[in-house]
């Protein structure tokens, strides 16, 4: 009779993490279908997708450096392909100014910063030291991405409306964090496990806020719509598929006031 080992359990969590992360990566599909249908980006921003691509690329580099990184390689390879597709579609339909900004963003982070990280880690570290250096970089970036929903939580508290914080996205991002936390814990990779503690905490906090305010009377509901959130993912989207994004409406600059005639600024943190 086969014996279930810690390694088998870790593989199970890795597979589940891949599945849930893949679902989070696909969350923006309705948004891009809308962009394709209208042949316009309608004010949506590319920042969440550039961040998600950078996250997947960074974790893919880490996965190739470490041993037994197959679970990371699979989901982050898929993530790179999906985010690159999103960005390509965005560049096709975005206005000229948005295209230039997005191109600069990609050159700065996904080419410049990413290339600099690879160059410096190869020049000034080797072996296990290189793995730990890149691991710390991934962990720090993951924590910063997990902190992004704080702006949305602040908006929910201020407006007493959960319109911009769908429960399903919060639930799946929390589930993602749980899967990757246990995977990292079981394989003793704390660069993966520790950042997902923050992902789990923020996800639980979002769901608690949703329960508190889902039936609250909206005395002042802002008409302004938020852009895409980065999740996502993403880094909930890989080891920390952060993640990533939920569909929202483009900002209407002509209606930047709520029904109670108080101006409301978008509090979205795209990173």
VOFI-124257 format. One record per residue: residue in three letters; x, y, z of N, C-alpha, C, O in turn. Coordinates in steps of 0.2 Angstrom, whole numbers. Example, Ala and Ser with C-alpha at 12.3 -4.5 7.8 and 13.67 -1.06 7.14 Angstrom:
BEGIN
<node Ala, <66, -28, 39>, <62, -22, 39>, <66, -16, 39>, <71, -17, 42>>,
<node Ser, <64, -11, 35>, <68, -5, 36>, <64, 0, 39>, <67, 6, 40>>,
This chain:
BEGIN
<node Unk, <4, -6, 0>, <0, 0, 0>, <4, 6, 0>, <9, 7, 4>>,
<node Unk, <3, 11, -5>, <7, 17, -5>, <6, 21, 1>, <1, 22, 4>>,
<node Unk, <12, 24, 3>, <12, 29, 9>, <12, 36, 6>, <16, 38, 2>>,
<node Unk, <8, 40, 9>, <8, 47, 7>, <13, 51, 11>, <13, 50, 18>>,
<node Unk, <17, 54, 8>, <23, 57, 11>, <22, 65, 11>, <17, 67, 7>>,
<node Unk, <26, 69, 14>, <26, 76, 14>, <27, 78, 7>, <24, 83, 5>>,
<node Unk, <31, 75, 3>, <32, 77, -4>, <26, 76, -8>, <25, 81, -12>>,
<node Unk, <22, 71, -7>, <16, 70, -11>, <11, 76, -9>, <7, 78, -13>>,
<node Unk, <10, 77, -3>, <6, 83, 0>, <8, 89, -4>, <4, 93, -6>>,
<node Unk, <15, 91, -4>, <17, 97, -7>, <15, 97, -14>, <13, 102, -17>>,
<node Unk, <16, 92, -18>, <14, 91, -25>, <7, 93, -25>, <5, 96, -30>>,
<node Unk, <3, 90, -21>, <-5, 91, -21>, <-6, 99, -21>, <-10, 101, -24>>,
<node Unk, <-3, 102, -16>, <-4, 109, -15>, <-1, 113, -21>, <-4, 118, -23>>,
<node Unk, <4, 111, -24>, <7, 114, -29>, <2, 114, -35>, <2, 119, -39>>,
<node Unk, <-1, 108, -36>, <-5, 107, -42>, <-12, 112, -41>, <-14, 115, -45>>,
<node Unk, <-14, 112, -35>, <-20, 116, -33>, <-18, 123, -34>, <-22, 127, -36>>,
<node Unk, <-12, 125, -32>, <-10, 132, -33>, <-10, 134, -40>, <-12, 140, -42>>,
<node Unk, <-7, 129, -44>, <-7, 131, -51>, <-14, 132, -54>, <-15, 136, -58>>,
<node Unk, <-19, 127, -52>, <-26, 128, -55>, <-29, 134, -53>, <-32, 138, -57>>,
<node Unk, <-29, 136, -46>, <-32, 142, -44>, <-28, 148, -47>, <-32, 153, -49>>,
<node Unk, <-22, 148, -47>, <-18, 154, -50>, <-20, 155, -57>, <-21, 161, -60>>,
<node Unk, <-21, 149, -61>, <-23, 150, -68>, <-30, 153, -69>, <-31, 157, -73>>,
<node Unk, <-34, 152, -64>, <-41, 155, -64>, <-40, 162, -63>, <-44, 166, -66>>,
<node Unk, <-36, 164, -58>, <-35, 171, -57>, <-32, 175, -63>, <-34, 181, -64>>,
<node Unk, <-27, 172, -66>, <-25, 175, -72>, <-30, 176, -77>, <-30, 181, -81>>,
<node Unk, <-35, 172, -78>, <-40, 172, -83>, <-46, 177, -81>, <-50, 179, -84>>,
<node Unk, <-45, 180, -74>, <-50, 184, -72>, <-52, 191, -76>, <-57, 193, -77>>,
<node Unk, <-46, 194, -79>, <-48, 199, -84>, <-51, 198, -91>, <-52, 203, -94>>,
<node Unk, <-52, 192, -92>, <-55, 190, -99>, <-61, 194, -101>, <-61, 197, -106>>,
<node Unk, <-66, 195, -96>, <-72, 199, -98>, <-70, 206, -100>, <-73, 209, -104>>,
<node Unk, <-65, 209, -96>, <-62, 216, -98>, <-59, 216, -105>, <-61, 221, -109>>,
<node Unk, <-55, 211, -107>, <-52, 212, -113>, <-57, 210, -119>, <-56, 212, -125>>,
<node Unk, <-62, 206, -117>, <-67, 205, -122>, <-71, 211, -124>, <-73, 213, -129>>,
<node Unk, <-72, 215, -118>, <-75, 222, -119>, <-71, 226, -123>, <-73, 230, -128>>,
<node Unk, <-64, 226, -122>, <-60, 230, -126>, <-60, 228, -133>, <-60, 233, -138>>,
<node Unk, <-60, 222, -134>, <-60, 219, -141>, <-66, 221, -145>, <-66, 223, -151>>,
<node Unk, <-72, 221, -141>, <-78, 222, -144>, <-79, 230, -146>, <-82, 231, -151>>,
<node Unk, <-77, 234, -141>, <-77, 241, -142>, <-71, 244, -146>, <-71, 250, -148>>,
<node Unk, <-66, 240, -147>, <-60, 242, -151>, <-57, 248, -147>, <-54, 253, -151>>,
<node Unk, <-58, 248, -141>, <-55, 254, -137>, <-54, 252, -130>, <-57, 247, -127>>,
<node Unk, <-48, 254, -127>, <-46, 253, -120>, <-51, 257, -115>, <-51, 255, -109>>,
<node Unk, <-54, 262, -117>, <-59, 266, -113>, <-56, 268, -106>, <-60, 269, -102>>,
<node Unk, <-50, 270, -106>, <-47, 273, -100>, <-44, 267, -95>, <-41, 269, -90>>,
<node Unk, <-45, 261, -97>, <-41, 256, -93>, <-34, 257, -93>, <-31, 259, -98>>,
<node Unk, <-30, 255, -88>, <-23, 255, -88>, <-20, 249, -89>, <-22, 244, -87>>,
<node Unk, <-13, 249, -91>, <-9, 243, -92>, <-5, 241, -86>, <-2, 236, -86>>,
<node Unk, <-5, 246, -81>, <0, 245, -76>, <-1, 238, -72>, <4, 234, -71>>,
<node Unk, <-7, 236, -71>, <-8, 229, -67>, <-5, 223, -71>, <-2, 219, -68>>,
<node Unk, <-6, 224, -78>, <-4, 218, -82>, <4, 218, -83>, <7, 213, -83>>,
<node Unk, <7, 224, -83>, <14, 225, -83>, <17, 222, -77>, <22, 219, -77>>,
<node Unk, <14, 224, -71>, <16, 222, -64>, <16, 214, -64>, <20, 211, -62>>,
<node Unk, <10, 211, -66>, <9, 204, -66>, <14, 200, -70>, <16, 195, -69>>,
<node Unk, <16, 203, -76>, <21, 200, -81>, <28, 200, -77>, <31, 196, -77>>,
<node Unk, <29, 206, -74>, <36, 207, -71>, <36, 202, -65>, <41, 198, -64>>,
<node Unk, <31, 201, -61>, <30, 196, -56>, <31, 189, -58>, <35, 185, -55>>,
<node Unk, <28, 187, -64>, <29, 180, -67>, <36, 179, -69>, <39, 174, -68>>,
<node Unk, <39, 184, -72>, <46, 184, -75>, <51, 183, -69>, <55, 179, -70>>,
<node Unk, <50, 187, -64>, <54, 186, -58>, <54, 180, -55>, <59, 177, -53>>,
<node Unk, <48, 177, -54>, <47, 170, -51>, <49, 165, -55>, <52, 160, -53>>,
<node Unk, <49, 166, -62>, <51, 161, -66>, <59, 160, -66>, <62, 155, -66>>,
<node Unk, <62, 166, -65>, <70, 166, -64>, <71, 163, -58>, <76, 159, -58>>,
<node Unk, <68, 164, -53>, <69, 161, -46>, <68, 153, -47>, <72, 149, -44>>,
<node Unk, <63, 151, -50>, <61, 144, -51>, <67, 140, -55>, <68, 135, -53>>,
<node Unk, <70, 144, -60>, <75, 140, -64>, <82, 140, -59>, <86, 135, -61>>,
<node Unk, <82, 144, -55>, <89, 144, -51>, <88, 139, -45>, <93, 136, -44>>,
<node Unk, <82, 138, -42>, <81, 133, -37>, <80, 126, -39>, <79, 125, -45>>,
<node Unk, <81, 121, -35>, <80, 114, -37>, <72, 113, -36>, <69, 116, -32>>,
<node Unk, <70, 108, -39>, <63, 106, -39>, <58, 112, -40>, <53, 113, -36>>,
<node Unk, <59, 116, -45>, <55, 122, -46>, <50, 121, -51>, <48, 126, -54>>,
<node Unk, <48, 115, -53>, <44, 113, -58>, <37, 117, -57>, <34, 119, -62>>,
<node Unk, <34, 116, -51>, <27, 119, -50>, <28, 127, -51>, <23, 130, -54>>,
<node Unk, <33, 130, -50>, <34, 137, -51>, <35, 139, -59>, <32, 143, -61>>,
<node Unk, <38, 134, -62>, <40, 135, -69>, <33, 135, -73>, <32, 139, -78>>,
<node Unk, <29, 130, -72>, <23, 129, -76>, <18, 135, -75>, <16, 138, -80>>,
<node Unk, <16, 137, -69>, <12, 142, -68>, <14, 149, -71>, <11, 153, -73>>,
<node Unk, <21, 150, -69>, <24, 157, -71>, <25, 157, -79>, <24, 163, -82>>,
<node Unk, <26, 152, -82>, <27, 152, -89>, <20, 153, -92>, <19, 157, -97>>,
<node Unk, <15, 150, -90>, <8, 151, -92>, <6, 159, -90>, <3, 162, -95>>,
<node Unk, <8, 161, -85>, <7, 168, -83>, <10, 173, -87>, <7, 178, -89>>,
<node Unk, <16, 172, -89>, <20, 176, -94>, <16, 176, -101>, <15, 182, -104>>,
<node Unk, <14, 171, -103>, <10, 170, -109>, <4, 174, -109>, <2, 178, -114>>,
<node Unk, <0, 173, -104>, <-7, 176, -103>, <-6, 184, -103>, <-9, 188, -106>>,
<node Unk, <-1, 186, -98>, <0, 193, -97>, <2, 197, -104>, <1, 202, -105>>,
<node Unk, <7, 193, -107>, <9, 196, -113>, <4, 197, -118>, <4, 201, -122>>,
<node Unk, <-1, 192, -118>, <-7, 192, -123>, <-11, 198, -121>, <-13, 202, -126>>,
<node Unk, <-12, 199, -115>, <-16, 205, -112>, <-13, 211, -115>, <-16, 216, -117>>,
<node Unk, <-6, 212, -114>, <-3, 218, -115>, <-3, 219, -123>, <-3, 225, -125>>,
<node Unk, <-2, 214, -127>, <-2, 215, -134>, <-9, 218, -136>, <-9, 222, -140>>,
<node Unk, <-14, 215, -134>, <-21, 217, -135>, <-22, 224, -133>, <-25, 228, -137>>,
<node Unk, <-19, 226, -127>, <-20, 233, -125>, <-16, 238, -129>, <-19, 243, -131>>,
<node Unk, <-10, 236, -132>, <-6, 240, -136>, <-10, 241, -143>, <-9, 246, -146>>,
<node Unk, <-13, 236, -145>, <-17, 237, -151>, <-23, 242, -151>, <-23, 246, -156>>,
<node Unk, <-26, 242, -146>, <-32, 246, -145>, <-31, 252, -141>, <-36, 257, -141>>,
<node Unk, <-26, 253, -138>, <-25, 259, -133>, <-23, 265, -138>, <-21, 265, -143>>,
<node Unk, <-25, 271, -135>, <-23, 278, -139>, <-16, 279, -139>, <-12, 275, -135>>,
<node Unk, <-13, 283, -143>, <-6, 284, -144>, <-2, 285, -137>, <3, 283, -136>>,
<node Unk, <-5, 290, -133>, <-2, 292, -127>, <-1, 286, -122>, <4, 285, -119>>,
<node Unk, <-7, 282, -122>, <-6, 276, -117>, <-2, 271, -120>, <2, 267, -116>>,
<node Unk, <-1, 270, -127>, <4, 265, -129>, <11, 267, -128>, <15, 263, -126>>,
<node Unk, <13, 274, -128>, <19, 276, -126>, <21, 275, -119>, <26, 273, -117>>,
<node Unk, <16, 277, -115>, <17, 276, -108>, <18, 268, -106>, <23, 267, -102>>,
<node Unk, <14, 264, -109>, <15, 257, -108>, <21, 254, -110>, <25, 250, -107>>,
<node Unk, <23, 257, -116>, <30, 254, -119>, <36, 257, -114>, <40, 253, -113>>,
<node Unk, <35, 263, -112>, <40, 265, -107>, <40, 261, -101>, <46, 259, -98>>,
<node Unk, <34, 259, -98>, <34, 255, -92>, <37, 248, -93>, <41, 246, -89>>,
<node Unk, <36, 245, -99>, <38, 239, -100>, <46, 239, -101>, <49, 234, -99>>,
<node Unk, <48, 244, -104>, <56, 245, -105>, <59, 246, -98>, <65, 243, -97>>,
<node Unk, <56, 250, -94>, <59, 251, -88>, <59, 245, -83>, <64, 244, -80>>,
<node Unk, <53, 242, -82>, <53, 237, -77>, <54, 230, -80>, <59, 226, -78>>,
<node Unk, <51, 228, -86>, <51, 221, -88>, <57, 220, -92>, <59, 214, -94>>,
<node Unk, <61, 225, -94>, <67, 224, -98>, <73, 227, -94>, <78, 223, -92>>,
<node Unk, <72, 233, -92>, <78, 237, -88>, <79, 234, -81>, <84, 231, -80>>,
<node Unk, <74, 234, -77>, <75, 232, -70>, <76, 224, -70>, <80, 222, -66>>,
<node Unk, <72, 221, -74>, <73, 213, -74>, <80, 211, -76>, <83, 207, -73>>,
<node Unk, <82, 214, -81>, <89, 213, -84>, <94, 215, -79>, <99, 211, -78>>,
<node Unk, <93, 220, -75>, <98, 222, -70>, <98, 217, -64>, <104, 216, -62>>,
<node Unk, <92, 215, -62>, <92, 210, -57>, <96, 204, -59>, <100, 201, -55>>,
<node Unk, <95, 201, -65>, <99, 195, -68>, <106, 197, -68>, <110, 192, -66>>,
<node Unk, <108, 202, -71>, <115, 204, -72>, <119, 204, -65>, <124, 202, -64>>,
<node Unk, <116, 208, -60>, <119, 209, -54>, <119, 203, -50>, <124, 201, -46>>,
<node Unk, <114, 199, -50>, <114, 192, -46>, <119, 187, -49>, <122, 183, -46>>,
<node Unk, <120, 188, -56>, <125, 183, -59>, <132, 186, -58>, <137, 182, -57>>,
<node Unk, <133, 192, -57>, <140, 195, -56>, <142, 195, -49>, <148, 194, -48>>,
<node Unk, <138, 196, -44>, <140, 196, -37>, <137, 191, -33>, <138, 191, -27>>,
<node Unk, <135, 186, -35>, <133, 180, -31>, <133, 174, -35>, <133, 174, -42>>,
<node Unk, <133, 168, -32>, <133, 162, -35>, <130, 156, -31>, <130, 157, -25>>,
<node Unk, <128, 151, -34>, <125, 145, -30>, <120, 147, -26>, <115, 150, -28>>,
<node Unk, <120, 144, -20>, <114, 145, -15>, <113, 153, -13>, <108, 155, -11>>,
<node Unk, <119, 156, -13>, <118, 163, -12>, <114, 167, -17>, <110, 172, -15>>,
<node Unk, <115, 165, -23>, <111, 168, -29>, <104, 166, -28>, <99, 171, -29>>,
<node Unk, <102, 160, -26>, <95, 158, -25>, <92, 162, -19>, <87, 164, -20>>,
<node Unk, <96, 163, -14>, <93, 166, -8>, <92, 174, -10>, <87, 177, -7>>,
<node Unk, <97, 177, -14>, <96, 184, -15>, <90, 185, -20>, <86, 189, -18>>,
<node Unk, <89, 181, -25>, <83, 182, -29>, <77, 180, -25>, <72, 183, -26>>,
<node Unk, <77, 175, -21>, <71, 173, -17>, <69, 179, -12>, <63, 180, -12>>,
<node Unk, <74, 183, -9>, <72, 189, -5>, <69, 194, -10>, <64, 197, -8>>,
<node Unk, <72, 195, -16>, <69, 200, -20>, <62, 198, -22>, <57, 203, -22>>,
<node Unk, <60, 192, -23>, <54, 190, -25>, <49, 191, -19>, <43, 193, -20>>,
<node Unk, <52, 189, -13>, <48, 190, -7>, <46, 197, -5>, <40, 198, -4>>,
<node Unk, <50, 201, -6>, <49, 209, -5>, <44, 211, -10>, <39, 215, -8>>,
<node Unk, <45, 209, -16>, <40, 212, -21>, <33, 209, -20>, <28, 212, -21>>,
<node Unk, <33, 203, -18>, <27, 199, -16>, <23, 203, -11>, <17, 204, -12>>,
<node Unk, <26, 205, -6>, <23, 208, 0>, <21, 215, -3>, <15, 217, -1>>,
<node Unk, <24, 219, -7>, <22, 225, -9>, <16, 225, -13>, <12, 229, -13>>,
<node Unk, <16, 219, -17>, <10, 218, -21>, <4, 216, -17>, <-2, 218, -18>>,
<node Unk, <5, 212, -12>, <-1, 210, -7>, <-3, 216, -4>, <-9, 216, -2>>,
<node Unk, <1, 222, -3>, <-2, 228, 1>, <-6, 232, -4>, <-9, 237, -1>>,
<node Unk, <-6, 231, -10>, <-10, 235, -15>, <-18, 235, -13>, <-20, 241, -14>>,
<node Unk, <-21, 230, -11>, <-28, 230, -10>, <-30, 235, -4>, <-36, 236, -3>>,
<node Unk, <-25, 237, 0>, <-26, 242, 5>, <-30, 248, 3>, <-35, 251, 7>>,
<node Unk, <-29, 251, -3>, <-32, 256, -5>, <-40, 255, -7>, <-44, 259, -5>>,
<node Unk, <-41, 249, -9>, <-48, 247, -11>, <-52, 246, -4>, <-57, 248, -3>>,
<node Unk, <-48, 243, 1>, <-51, 242, 7>, <-53, 249, 11>, <-58, 250, 14>>,
<node Unk, <-49, 254, 10>, <-50, 260, 12>, <-56, 264, 9>, <-60, 267, 12>>,
<node Unk, <-57, 262, 2>, <-62, 265, -2>, <-69, 262, 1>, <-74, 265, 1>>,
<node Unk, <-69, 255, 2>, <-75, 252, 4>, <-77, 255, 11>, <-83, 256, 12>>,
<node Unk, <-72, 256, 16>, <-74, 259, 22>, <-77, 266, 21>, <-81, 268, 25>>,
<node Unk, <-74, 270, 17>, <-76, 277, 16>, <-83, 277, 13>, <-87, 281, 15>>,
<node Unk, <-84, 273, 8>, <-90, 274, 4>, <-96, 269, 7>, <-102, 269, 5>>,
<node Unk, <-94, 264, 11>, <-98, 259, 14>, <-101, 255, 8>, <-107, 253, 8>>,
<node Unk, <-97, 254, 3>, <-100, 250, -3>, <-94, 245, -5>, <-88, 247, -5>>,
<node Unk, <-97, 239, -7>, <-92, 234, -9>, <-92, 233, -17>, <-90, 228, -20>>,
<node Unk, <-95, 238, -20>, <-96, 238, -27>, <-89, 237, -31>, <-89, 233, -36>>,
<node Unk, <-84, 239, -28>, <-77, 239, -31>, <-73, 233, -29>, <-67, 233, -30>>,
<node Unk, <-76, 229, -24>, <-72, 224, -21>, <-76, 217, -22>, <-79, 215, -16>>,
<node Unk, <-76, 214, -27>, <-80, 208, -28>, <-78, 202, -23>, <-72, 201, -23>>,
<node Unk, <-83, 199, -20>, <-81, 194, -15>, <-77, 188, -19>, <-73, 185, -16>>,
<node Unk, <-79, 186, -25>, <-76, 180, -28>, <-69, 181, -29>, <-65, 177, -28>>,
<node Unk, <-67, 187, -31>, <-60, 189, -32>, <-56, 188, -26>, <-51, 185, -25>>,
<node Unk, <-59, 191, -20>, <-55, 191, -14>, <-55, 184, -11>, <-50, 182, -9>>,
<node Unk, <-60, 180, -13>, <-60, 173, -11>, <-55, 169, -14>, <-51, 165, -11>>,
<node Unk, <-54, 169, -21>, <-49, 166, -25>, <-42, 168, -23>, <-38, 164, -23>>,
<node Unk, <-41, 174, -22>, <-34, 176, -20>, <-32, 174, -14>, <-27, 172, -13>>,
<node Unk, <-37, 173, -9>, <-36, 170, -2>, <-34, 163, -3>, <-30, 160, 0>>,
<node Unk, <-38, 160, -7>, <-37, 153, -8>, <-30, 151, -11>, <-27, 147, -10>>,
<node Unk, <-28, 156, -16>, <-22, 155, -19>, <-16, 156, -14>, <-12, 152, -14>>,
<node Unk, <-17, 161, -10>, <-12, 162, -5>, <-11, 156, 0>, <-6, 154, 2>>,
<node Unk, <-17, 153, 2>, <-17, 147, 6>, <-13, 141, 3>, <-9, 138, 6>>,
<node Unk, <-15, 140, -4>, <-11, 134, -7>, <-4, 135, -8>, <0, 131, -7>>,
<node Unk, <-2, 141, -10>, <6, 143, -10>, <9, 143, -4>, <15, 141, -3>>,
<node Unk, <6, 145, 1>, <9, 145, 8>, <11, 138, 10>, <16, 137, 12>>,
<node Unk, <6, 134, 10>, <7, 127, 12>, <12, 123, 7>, <16, 119, 10>>,
<node Unk, <12, 125, 1>, <17, 122, -4>, <24, 124, -2>, <28, 120, -1>>,
<node Unk, <25, 131, 0>, <31, 133, 2>, <33, 131, 8>, <39, 129, 9>>,
<node Unk, <29, 130, 13>, <30, 127, 20>, <32, 120, 19>, <37, 118, 22>>,
<node Unk, <29, 116, 15>, <30, 109, 15>, <37, 107, 11>, <40, 103, 13>>,
<node Unk, <39, 112, 7>, <45, 111, 3>, <51, 115, 6>, <57, 115, 4>>,
<node Unk, <49, 118, 12>, <54, 122, 16>, <57, 128, 12>, <63, 130, 12>>,
<node Unk, <52, 131, 8>, <54, 137, 4>, <51, 143, 7>, <45, 144, 5>>,
<node Unk, <54, 146, 11>, <50, 152, 15>, <50, 158, 11>, <47, 163, 13>>,
<node Unk, <54, 158, 5>, <53, 164, 1>, <46, 164, -3>, <43, 169, -5>>,
<node Unk, <43, 158, -3>, <37, 157, -6>, <31, 157, 0>, <26, 161, -1>>,
<node Unk, <33, 154, 5>, <28, 154, 11>, <26, 160, 14>, <21, 162, 15>>,
<node Unk, <32, 164, 16>, <31, 170, 20>, <26, 175, 17>, <22, 178, 20>>,
<node Unk, <28, 177, 11>, <24, 182, 8>, <16, 181, 8>, <12, 185, 8>>,
<node Unk, <15, 174, 7>, <8, 172, 6>, <4, 173, 13>, <-2, 172, 13>>,
<node Unk, <8, 173, 19>, <4, 175, 25>, <1, 182, 24>, <-5, 182, 27>>,
<node Unk, <4, 186, 21>, <1, 193, 20>, <-5, 193, 15>, <-10, 196, 16>>,
<node Unk, <-4, 188, 10>, <-9, 188, 5>, <-15, 185, 9>, <-21, 187, 7>>,
<node Unk, <-14, 180, 13>, <-20, 177, 17>, <-23, 182, 21>, <-29, 182, 22>>,
<node Unk, <-19, 186, 25>, <-22, 191, 30>, <-26, 196, 26>, <-31, 198, 28>>,
<node Unk, <-23, 199, 21>, <-27, 204, 17>, <-33, 201, 14>, <-38, 204, 13>>,
<node Unk, <-33, 195, 11>, <-39, 192, 8>, <-44, 191, 14>, <-50, 192, 12>>,
<node Unk, <-43, 188, 20>, <-47, 188, 25>, <-50, 194, 27>, <-57, 195, 28>>,
<node Unk, <-46, 199, 27>, <-49, 206, 29>, <-53, 209, 24>, <-58, 212, 26>>,
<node Unk, <-52, 208, 17>, <-57, 210, 12>, <-63, 206, 13>, <-69, 209, 12>>,
<node Unk, <-63, 200, 14>, <-70, 196, 15>, <-74, 198, 21>, <-80, 198, 20>>,
<node Unk, <-70, 200, 26>, <-74, 202, 32>, <-77, 209, 31>, <-83, 210, 32>>,
<node Unk, <-73, 213, 27>, <-76, 220, 25>, <-82, 219, 21>, <-87, 222, 21>>,
<node Unk, <-82, 214, 16>, <-87, 213, 12>, <-94, 211, 16>, <-99, 213, 14>>,
<node Unk, <-93, 206, 21>, <-98, 204, 25>, <-101, 210, 29>, <-107, 210, 29>>,
<node Unk, <-97, 214, 31>, <-99, 220, 35>, <-103, 225, 31>, <-108, 227, 33>>,
<node Unk, <-101, 226, 25>, <-104, 232, 21>, <-108, 229, 15>, <-111, 234, 11>>,
<node Unk, <-109, 223, 14>, <-113, 221, 8>, <-120, 223, 8>, <-123, 224, 3>>,
<node Unk, <-123, 224, 14>, <-130, 226, 15>, <-131, 233, 17>, <-136, 235, 19>>,
<node Unk, <-125, 236, 18>, <-125, 243, 21>, <-129, 248, 16>, <-128, 247, 10>>,
<node Unk, <-132, 252, 19>, <-136, 257, 15>, <-131, 262, 12>, <-126, 265, 16>>,
<node Unk, <-131, 263, 6>, <-126, 268, 2>, <-129, 275, 2>, <-133, 277, -2>>,
<node Unk, <-127, 279, 7>, <-129, 286, 7>, <-125, 290, 2>, <-128, 295, 0>>,
<node Unk, <-119, 288, 0>, <-115, 291, -4>, <-111, 286, -8>, <-106, 284, -6>>,
<node Unk, <-114, 285, -14>, <-110, 280, -19>, <-107, 284, -24>, <-111, 287, -28>>,
<node Unk, <-101, 283, -25>, <-97, 287, -30>, <-99, 284, -37>, <-99, 278, -38>>,
<node Unk, <-100, 288, -42>, <-101, 286, -48>, <-95, 284, -52>, <-95, 280, -57>>,
<node Unk, <-89, 287, -50>, <-83, 285, -53>, <-81, 278, -53>, <-82, 275, -47>>,
<node Unk, <-78, 275, -58>, <-77, 268, -58>, <-69, 267, -58>, <-65, 271, -60>>,
<node Unk, <-67, 262, -54>, <-60, 261, -54>, <-57, 257, -60>, <-61, 253, -63>>,
<node Unk, <-51, 257, -61>, <-48, 253, -66>, <-46, 246, -63>, <-49, 244, -58>>,
<node Unk, <-43, 242, -67>, <-41, 236, -65>, <-37, 236, -59>, <-32, 240, -59>>,
<node Unk, <-37, 231, -55>, <-33, 230, -49>, <-28, 225, -51>, <-29, 220, -54>>,
<node Unk, <-22, 226, -49>, <-17, 221, -49>, <-18, 216, -44>, <-13, 217, -40>>,
<node Unk, <-20, 212, -43>, <-20, 208, -41>, <-15, 207, -41>, <-10, 208, -41>>,
<node Unk, <-20, 202, -42>, <-19, 200, -43>, <-16, 198, -42>, <-18, 192, -40>>,
<node Unk, <-14, 198, -42>, <-12, 192, -43>, <-8, 195, -40>, <-9, 198, -36>>,
<node Unk, <-2, 193, -44>, <-2, 192, -45>, <0, 187, -43>, <0, 182, -47>>,
<node Unk, <7, 195, -35>, <11, 188, -35>, <7, 183, -33>, <9, 177, -32>>,
<node Unk, <1, 184, -31>, <-4, 178, -29>, <-4, 174, -36>, <-6, 168, -35>>,
<node Unk, <-2, 177, -41>, <-3, 173, -47>, <4, 169, -48>, <7, 171, -53>>,
<node Unk, <6, 165, -45>, <12, 161, -47>, <13, 159, -40>, <10, 155, -37>>,
<node Unk, <19, 160, -37>, <20, 158, -30>, <15, 162, -26>, <13, 160, -21>>,
<node Unk, <14, 168, -28>, <10, 173, -24>, <5, 176, -29>, <4, 182, -29>>,
<node Unk, <1, 171, -32>, <-3, 174, -37>, <-8, 179, -34>, <-13, 179, -32>>,
<node Unk, <-3, 183, -36>, <-6, 189, -34>, <-11, 191, -37>, <-17, 191, -36>>,
<node Unk, <-9, 192, -39>, <-13, 194, -42>, <-15, 198, -44>, <-12, 203, -46>>,
<node Unk, <-22, 197, -45>, <-22, 201, -50>, <-27, 206, -51>, <-27, 211, -48>>,
<node Unk, <-33, 204, -55>, <-37, 210, -57>, <-44, 207, -57>, <-46, 201, -58>>,
<node Unk, <-49, 212, -57>, <-56, 211, -57>, <-58, 216, -62>, <-56, 222, -63>>,
<node Unk, <-64, 214, -66>, <-66, 219, -71>, <-70, 225, -67>, <-74, 224, -63>>,
<node Unk, <-68, 231, -70>, <-72, 236, -67>, <-73, 241, -73>, <-70, 240, -79>>,
<node Unk, <-77, 246, -72>, <-78, 251, -78>, <-73, 256, -78>, <-70, 258, -73>>,
<node Unk, <-72, 259, -84>, <-67, 264, -85>, <-69, 271, -82>, <-75, 272, -80>>,
<node Unk, <-64, 275, -80>, <-65, 281, -77>, <-69, 286, -81>, <-67, 287, -87>>,
<node Unk, <-74, 289, -79>, <-78, 294, -83>, <-76, 300, -80>, <-79, 302, -74>>,
<node Unk, <-72, 304, -83>, <-69, 310, -80>, <-74, 316, -79>, <-73, 321, -76>>,
<node Unk, <-80, 315, -83>, <-85, 320, -83>, <-90, 318, -77>, <-94, 323, -75>>,
<node Unk, <-89, 313, -73>, <-93, 311, -68>, <-89, 309, -62>, <-90, 304, -59>>,
<node Unk, <-85, 314, -59>, <-81, 312, -54>, <-84, 314, -47>, <-80, 315, -42>>,
<node Unk, <-90, 314, -47>, <-94, 316, -41>, <-99, 311, -40>, <-102, 308, -44>>,
<node Unk, <-100, 309, -33>, <-105, 304, -31>, <-112, 308, -31>, <-112, 314, -32>>,
<node Unk, <-117, 304, -30>, <-124, 306, -30>, <-125, 311, -24>, <-130, 315, -24>>,
<node Unk, <-121, 311, -19>, <-121, 316, -13>, <-117, 322, -15>, <-116, 326, -10>>,
<node Unk, <-115, 323, -21>, <-111, 329, -23>, <-105, 330, -20>, <-102, 336, -19>>,
<node Unk, <-101, 325, -18>, <-95, 325, -14>, <-90, 322, -19>, <-91, 316, -21>>,
<node Unk, <-84, 325, -21>, <-79, 322, -26>, <-76, 317, -22>, <-74, 317, -17>>,
<node Unk, <-75, 311, -26>, <-72, 305, -24>, <-66, 304, -29>, <-67, 303, -35>>,
<node Unk, <-60, 303, -26>, <-54, 301, -30>, <-53, 294, -30>, <-54, 291, -25>>,
<node Unk, <-52, 291, -36>, <-50, 284, -36>, <-45, 282, -32>, <-39, 285, -32>>,
<node Unk, <-46, 277, -27>, <-40, 275, -23>, <-37, 269, -25>, <-33, 266, -21>>,
<node Unk, <-37, 267, -31>, <-34, 261, -33>, <-27, 261, -33>, <-24, 266, -35>>,
<node Unk, <-24, 256, -31>, <-16, 255, -31>, <-15, 250, -37>, <-16, 244, -35>>,
<node Unk, <-12, 252, -42>, <-12, 247, -48>, <-6, 242, -47>, <-5, 237, -50>>,
<node Unk, <-2, 244, -42>, <4, 239, -40>, <2, 235, -34>, <7, 231, -32>>,
